[in-house]
Amino acid sequence: MAATLFCLDFPGVGPPEGWAWASDKPPVLSMHGSKQNHVRGTTASLAPVTVRNVRATTSPEKIRLVLDLDRHATVIEQRAVNASQVVIALPDAWLSQTAQGRTLDGTIPSPFMVTQITPHAVAVSLPRTSFQSYRQFLLSDPPRLVIDVTLPIEQGLSSAGVLQEAPKRVVPMAPQPITPRTKGYTTIVIDPGHGGKDPGARGLHKTEEKDITLRVGLQLRKLLSKHPGIRVLMTRDRDVFVELEERTKFANSNEADLFVSIHVNSHPSRTVKGIEIYHFGEAKDQRALEVAARENGTPLSNTGVGWEYLVADLLTSKKIEESLELAWNAKAAMVSQMNSHYEIDDHGVKTAPFYVLRFTSMPSILAEIAYISNPSEEELLHKPVFVQDVAQSLYQGIVAFLATGKSEIR
């Protein structure tokens, strides 16, 4: 069966025009100059397409990236007028373990970036400054997506006529010293959740989330401020109410390089305890969606985000990759640093559509540091040593992330 290709020219930033649909109806894409096709799907065709492998070949003037698929696929291409990137997306697909490995082991050359932008969508992004021209097409027998890039003249043949190999992203095996930055410093915005008239979650003994997040945030600022080359800003440093929109505007206007939002979790069951770290994306389960709805202060029905919003975000691919890396570093540091002193339940790294993660333009995470609904953890939250240990763990995770050189200063 022939693969289906949709190529859409987006008129600007944001979701493409004509893509609004009721939540109880399937999307219908409008294609210029073609008739609508009605295809009856089988059980196999309704399952996500698997990207089995990712491979690349180079020549003096071109780079070819090939995504090997398990069957025919739908491809949507974004070419926004003012976009800094071209995004080629597989909206109903996921990366196999082999393909995921290829995205981390240096197999994929610059300028390509392959990302699992949601649990059910894969995107390939290309910075516009990285090529003279490109083309993408689908082949069958076996099914595969092919993307050819013609390199800029200066990246092609050298003056001696020798092929200049495309640089590959290398994942460091161990943390390295923080690379000197163009700006001379790294700006980190700490966002203590809630505040003022918004207490956040409350514990059985009337502990309020806003107080705990501020204490941790102030301790984290103290630690980061001692680190050379780091400038620390806070969305609030006292008990005041700050709108979510103002928090994101503050981070963006100060050209922050990292954004760390601090929160305390809550659960209907008082036995649930532990930590979890979020970065932006679709909620993978109902519980993650509920947490995002509570922190956003929005109804559950208005909290979800479709994958098309992610593709339309010009910074999404790179931001999600770096946010995921930051989240894993923070989570690993919290578990390793605190497990020797406390019984920590590790709920892992998750994705959810938190407002402050969606509308910040830099790598961003939201740390749920404990469950205020759990009596034992509520008691710990009142102890200065526990607050210090949480801040120290977040600090270690941030420094470990910076040491990898993943984040580029804006």
C-alpha positions as CSV (number, residue, x, y, z in Angstrom):
1,M,0.0,0.0,0.0
2,A,1.4,3.4,-0.9
3,A,2.5,5.7,1.8
4,T,0.6,8.9,2.4
5,L,2.3,12.3,2.3
6,F,0.8,15.5,3.5
7,C,2.9,18.7,3.0
8,L,1.5,21.7,4.7
9,D,2.7,25.3,4.4
10,F,2.0,26.9,7.8
11,P,1.2,30.6,7.5
12,G,2.9,31.4,10.8
13,V,3.8,30.3,14.3
14,G,1.3,28.1,16.1
15,P,-1.1,25.4,15.1
16,P,-1.8,25.4,11.3
17,E,-5.0,27.1,10.3
18,G,-7.9,24.7,9.8
19,W,-6.6,22.2,12.3
20,A,-9.2,22.9,15.0
21,W,-11.5,20.0,15.7
22,A,-13.9,18.8,18.3
23,S,-12.3,16.5,20.9
24,D,-14.8,13.8,20.0
25,K,-14.1,13.8,16.3
26,P,-11.0,12.6,14.3
27,P,-8.9,15.3,12.6
28,V,-9.5,16.0,8.9
29,L,-6.6,17.5,7.0
30,S,-7.2,19.9,4.2
31,M,-5.0,19.2,1.1
32,H,-4.7,21.7,-1.7
33,G,-5.5,20.4,-5.1
34,S,-6.4,16.9,-4.0
35,K,-9.6,15.0,-3.2
36,Q,-10.3,13.6,0.2
37,N,-9.6,9.9,0.5
38,H,-11.5,7.5,2.7
39,V,-9.4,4.6,3.9
40,R,-10.8,1.9,6.0
41,G,-8.1,1.0,8.6
42,T,-7.3,-2.5,9.8
43,T,-6.3,-3.3,13.4
44,A,-2.6,-3.3,12.3
45,S,-2.9,0.0,10.5
46,L,-4.4,1.7,13.5
47,A,-1.3,0.9,15.7
48,P,1.5,3.4,15.7
49,V,4.2,3.1,13.0
50,T,7.5,1.8,14.4
51,V,10.7,3.6,13.4
52,R,12.9,0.5,13.4
53,N,16.2,2.1,12.7
54,V,17.8,5.5,11.8
55,R,20.8,5.6,9.5
56,A,22.7,8.2,7.5
57,T,25.1,8.5,4.6
58,T,27.2,11.4,3.5
59,S,28.7,12.7,0.3
60,P,30.8,15.8,-0.4
61,E,27.7,18.0,-0.9
62,K,24.8,16.1,0.7
63,I,23.7,14.1,3.7
64,R,20.9,11.5,3.5
65,L,19.0,10.5,6.6
66,V,16.8,7.3,6.4
67,L,14.2,6.3,8.9
68,D,13.3,2.6,8.4
69,L,9.7,2.0,9.1
70,D,7.7,-1.2,9.8
71,R,4.9,-0.1,7.3
72,H,3.5,2.9,5.4
73,A,3.3,6.2,7.2
74,T,1.8,9.6,7.2
75,V,4.3,12.5,7.1
76,I,3.5,16.2,7.9
77,E,6.0,18.9,7.1
78,Q,6.1,22.3,8.7
79,R,7.5,25.2,6.8
80,A,6.5,28.3,8.8
81,V,7.3,31.6,7.3
82,N,9.4,32.9,10.2
83,A,10.5,29.5,11.5
84,S,14.1,28.8,12.5
85,Q,13.6,25.1,11.8
86,V,11.9,22.8,9.3
87,V,10.0,20.1,11.1
88,I,9.1,16.8,9.4
89,A,6.8,14.8,11.6
90,L,5.4,11.3,11.8
91,P,2.2,12.0,13.8
92,D,1.4,8.4,14.7
93,A,4.8,6.8,15.3
94,W,7.3,5.8,17.9
95,L,11.0,5.1,18.0
96,S,12.1,1.5,18.6
97,Q,14.8,0.8,21.2
98,T,17.4,0.5,18.3
99,A,16.2,3.9,16.9
100,Q,16.3,5.5,20.3
101,G,19.9,4.4,20.7
102,R,20.8,5.9,17.3
103,T,19.6,9.3,18.5
104,L,22.1,9.2,21.4
105,D,25.2,7.4,20.1
106,G,26.3,9.9,17.5
107,T,24.9,8.0,14.5
108,I,22.7,10.9,13.4
109,P,24.9,13.7,11.9
110,S,24.2,17.4,12.2
111,P,22.1,19.2,11.2
112,F,19.4,16.4,11.8
113,M,17.7,16.0,15.1
114,V,15.4,13.1,15.6
115,T,13.0,13.3,18.6
116,Q,10.1,11.4,20.2
117,I,8.1,14.6,20.7
118,T,5.2,12.8,22.3
119,P,4.5,9.1,23.1
120,H,2.9,8.8,19.6
121,A,4.8,11.3,17.4
122,V,8.3,11.4,16.0
123,A,9.9,14.5,14.5
124,V,13.0,15.3,12.5
125,S,14.0,18.9,12.7
126,L,16.5,20.9,10.5
127,P,17.8,24.4,11.3
128,R,17.2,26.6,8.3
129,T,20.7,27.9,8.4
130,S,22.1,24.3,8.0
131,F,21.3,23.6,4.4
132,Q,21.0,25.1,0.9
133,S,18.0,22.9,0.1
134,Y,16.4,19.7,1.2
135,R,13.8,17.2,0.0
136,Q,12.0,14.4,1.7
137,F,10.1,11.5,0.3
138,L,8.6,8.1,1.2
139,L,9.7,4.8,-0.3
140,S,8.2,1.3,0.0
141,D,9.5,-2.2,-0.2
142,P,10.8,-1.8,2.5
143,P,9.0,1.3,3.8
144,R,11.2,4.2,4.8
145,L,11.3,8.0,5.0
146,V,14.3,9.6,3.2
147,I,15.5,13.1,3.8
148,D,18.2,14.6,1.6
149,V,20.0,17.8,2.6
150,T,22.3,19.8,0.4
151,L,24.9,21.4,2.6
152,P,25.9,25.1,2.5
153,I,28.9,25.7,0.3
154,E,31.2,26.2,3.3
155,Q,30.2,22.8,4.7
156,G,30.8,21.0,1.4
157,L,34.2,20.4,-0.2
158,S,37.2,22.1,1.4
159,S,39.6,24.2,-0.6
160,A,41.7,21.0,-1.1
161,G,38.7,19.2,-2.4
162,V,38.5,16.9,0.7
163,L,35.2,15.9,2.1
164,Q,34.4,17.6,5.3
165,E,32.5,15.1,7.3
166,A,29.3,16.4,9.0
167,P,29.9,16.8,12.7
168,K,28.1,14.3,15.0
169,R,26.6,15.0,18.3
170,V,28.6,13.1,21.0
171,V,27.1,12.1,24.3
172,P,29.8,12.5,27.0
173,M,30.4,9.3,29.0
174,A,31.1,11.4,32.2
175,P,30.4,14.9,33.3
176,Q,33.0,17.4,32.0
177,P,33.9,20.9,33.2
178,I,31.3,23.5,32.2
179,T,32.1,24.9,28.8
180,P,32.8,28.6,28.7
181,R,29.7,30.4,27.3
182,T,29.4,33.1,24.8
183,K,27.5,35.4,27.2
184,G,30.0,34.6,29.9
185,Y,27.3,33.3,32.2
186,T,24.4,30.9,32.4
187,T,21.1,32.3,33.5
188,I,18.9,29.9,35.6
189,V,15.4,30.9,36.6
190,I,14.0,29.2,39.7
191,D,10.3,29.1,39.9
192,P,8.8,28.3,43.4
193,G,5.3,27.2,42.7
194,H,2.2,29.0,43.9
195,G,2.4,31.9,46.4
196,G,0.3,34.6,48.0
197,K,-3.4,33.9,47.6
198,D,-2.6,30.6,45.9
199,P,-1.5,28.2,48.6
200,G,-1.2,25.2,46.3
201,A,-1.7,21.7,47.9
202,R,-2.4,21.5,51.6
203,G,-1.3,18.7,54.0
204,L,-3.2,17.0,56.7
205,H,-1.5,19.3,59.3
206,K,-2.3,22.5,57.2
207,T,1.2,22.6,55.6
208,E,0.9,24.7,52.4
209,E,2.8,23.9,49.2
210,K,3.7,27.6,48.6
211,D,5.8,27.8,51.7
212,I,7.8,24.7,51.0
213,T,8.5,25.6,47.4
214,L,9.8,29.0,48.4
215,R,12.1,27.5,51.1
216,V,13.6,25.0,48.6
217,G,13.9,27.7,45.9
218,L,15.8,30.1,48.2
219,Q,18.1,27.3,49.2
220,L,18.7,26.3,45.6
221,R,19.4,29.9,44.7
222,K,22.0,30.1,47.5
223,L,23.8,27.0,46.2
224,L,23.7,28.0,42.5
225,S,24.9,31.6,43.3
226,K,28.1,30.2,44.6
227,H,28.9,28.5,41.3
228,P,31.1,30.6,39.0
229,G,29.4,31.6,35.7
230,I,25.9,31.1,36.9
231,R,23.3,34.0,37.3
232,V,20.3,33.0,39.3
233,L,16.9,34.7,39.1
234,M,13.6,33.8,40.8
235,T,10.0,34.3,39.7
236,R,9.3,35.1,43.4
237,D,11.5,35.3,46.5
238,R,8.7,36.0,49.0
239,D,5.1,35.0,49.6
240,V,3.4,36.8,46.7
241,F,1.1,35.6,43.9
242,V,2.5,35.5,40.4
243,E,0.4,34.5,37.4
244,L,1.7,31.6,35.4
245,E,1.9,33.8,32.3
246,E,4.1,36.3,34.2
247,R,6.5,33.5,35.3
248,T,7.1,32.4,31.7
249,K,7.4,35.9,30.4
250,F,10.0,36.6,33.1
251,A,12.1,33.6,32.1
252,N,11.9,34.4,28.4
253,S,12.5,38.1,28.7
254,N,15.6,37.5,30.8
255,E,16.9,35.0,28.2
256,A,17.1,32.2,30.7
257,D,19.1,29.1,29.8
258,L,17.3,26.8,32.2
259,F,14.0,27.0,34.0
260,V,13.4,24.9,37.1
261,S,9.9,25.0,38.7
262,I,9.5,23.5,42.2
263,H,6.3,22.0,43.4
264,V,5.0,19.6,46.1
265,N,2.7,16.8,45.0
266,S,-0.6,15.6,46.4
267,H,-2.6,12.4,46.0
268,P,-6.0,11.1,47.2
269,S,-4.3,8.2,48.8
270,R,-2.2,9.2,51.8
271,T,0.1,6.2,51.3
272,V,1.6,7.5,48.1
273,K,4.9,9.3,48.5
274,G,8.1,10.0,46.6
275,I,9.4,12.2,43.8
276,E,8.8,12.7,40.1
277,I,10.2,15.1,37.6
278,Y,8.3,16.4,34.6
279,H,9.2,18.0,31.3
280,F,6.7,19.3,28.7
281,G,4.7,16.9,26.5
282,E,1.5,15.0,26.4
283,A,0.5,13.3,29.6
284,K,1.1,9.5,29.3
285,D,-1.4,8.6,31.9
286,Q,-4.5,10.1,33.7
287,R,-2.6,10.8,36.9
288,A,0.0,13.0,35.1
289,L,-2.8,14.9,33.4
290,E,-4.5,15.4,36.8
291,V,-1.2,16.8,38.3
292,A,-0.8,19.2,35.4
293,A,-4.4,20.3,35.8
294,R,-4.0,21.0,39.5
295,E,-0.7,22.9,39.0
296,N,-2.1,24.8,36.0
297,G,-5.4,25.7,37.8
298,T,-7.4,24.5,34.8
299,P,-10.2,22.0,34.3
300,L,-9.0,18.5,33.4
301,S,-10.8,18.8,30.1
302,N,-8.8,21.9,29.1
303,T,-5.4,20.6,30.2
304,G,-4.4,18.2,27.5
305,V,-2.3,19.3,24.5
306,G,-2.4,17.7,21.1
307,W,0.8,16.6,19.3
308,E,0.2,19.2,16.6
309,Y,0.9,22.0,19.1
310,L,4.2,20.4,19.8
311,V,5.1,20.2,16.1
312,A,4.0,23.8,15.6
313,D,6.3,25.0,18.4
314,L,9.5,26.2,16.7
315,L,11.7,25.3,19.6
316,T,10.0,22.1,20.6
317,S,12.4,19.4,19.2
318,K,15.5,20.8,20.7
319,K,13.8,22.0,23.9
320,I,12.3,18.6,24.6
321,E,15.5,16.8,24.0
322,E,17.4,19.1,26.4
323,S,14.5,19.2,28.9
324,L,14.5,15.4,29.0
325,E,18.2,15.4,29.7
326,L,17.8,17.9,32.5
327,A,14.9,16.0,34.0
328,W,16.9,12.7,34.1
329,N,19.9,14.4,35.6
330,A,17.7,16.0,38.3
331,K,15.9,12.8,39.0
332,A,19.1,10.7,39.2
333,A,20.7,13.2,41.6
334,M,17.6,13.3,43.9
335,V,17.4,9.6,44.1
336,S,21.2,9.0,44.6
337,Q,21.7,11.9,47.0
338,M,18.6,11.3,49.2
339,N,18.2,7.6,49.2
340,S,21.0,7.2,51.8
341,H,19.0,9.4,54.3
342,Y,15.4,8.8,53.4
343,E,13.2,6.1,51.9
344,I,12.5,7.7,48.5
345,D,10.0,6.3,46.1
346,D,11.2,7.0,42.6
347,H,8.2,7.8,40.3
348,G,10.5,8.6,37.4
349,V,10.6,11.2,34.7
350,K,7.3,12.0,33.1
351,T,5.7,14.3,30.5
352,A,2.6,16.5,31.1
353,P,1.3,19.8,29.7
354,F,2.3,22.2,32.5
355,Y,1.7,25.8,31.5
356,V,5.1,27.0,32.7
357,L,6.9,24.3,30.7
358,R,4.9,24.9,27.5
359,F,5.5,28.6,27.3
360,T,9.1,28.9,28.3
361,S,11.5,28.8,25.4
362,M,14.5,27.2,27.2
363,P,15.0,23.7,28.6
364,S,12.5,23.5,31.5
365,I,11.5,21.0,34.2
366,L,9.0,20.8,37.0
367,A,10.1,18.9,40.1
368,E,7.5,17.4,42.4
369,I,9.8,17.0,45.4
370,A,7.5,15.1,47.8
371,Y,3.8,14.3,48.6
372,I,2.3,16.8,51.0
373,S,-0.7,14.4,51.3
374,N,1.6,11.7,52.8
375,P,1.9,12.3,56.6
376,S,5.5,11.2,56.9
377,E,6.6,13.3,54.0
378,E,4.6,16.3,55.2
379,E,6.6,16.0,58.5
380,L,9.8,15.9,56.5
381,L,8.9,19.0,54.6
382,H,9.0,21.0,57.9
383,K,12.6,19.9,58.6
384,P,15.3,22.4,57.4
385,V,17.7,19.5,56.8
386,F,15.2,17.9,54.4
387,V,14.7,21.1,52.5
388,Q,18.4,21.6,52.3
389,D,18.9,18.0,51.0
390,V,16.2,18.5,48.3
391,A,17.9,21.8,47.2
392,Q,21.3,20.2,47.2
393,S,20.0,17.3,45.0
394,L,18.5,19.7,42.5
395,Y,21.7,21.6,42.4
396,Q,23.7,18.5,41.7
397,G,21.4,17.6,38.9
398,I,21.6,21.0,37.3
399,V,25.4,21.1,37.5
400,A,25.6,17.6,36.0
401,F,23.4,18.7,33.1
402,L,25.5,21.8,32.4
403,A,28.6,19.8,32.5
404,T,27.5,17.7,29.5
405,G,27.4,20.9,27.4
406,K,23.9,20.0,26.2
407,S,22.4,23.5,26.7
408,E,23.4,26.2,24.3
409,I,23.4,29.7,25.8
410,R,20.8,31.9,24.1
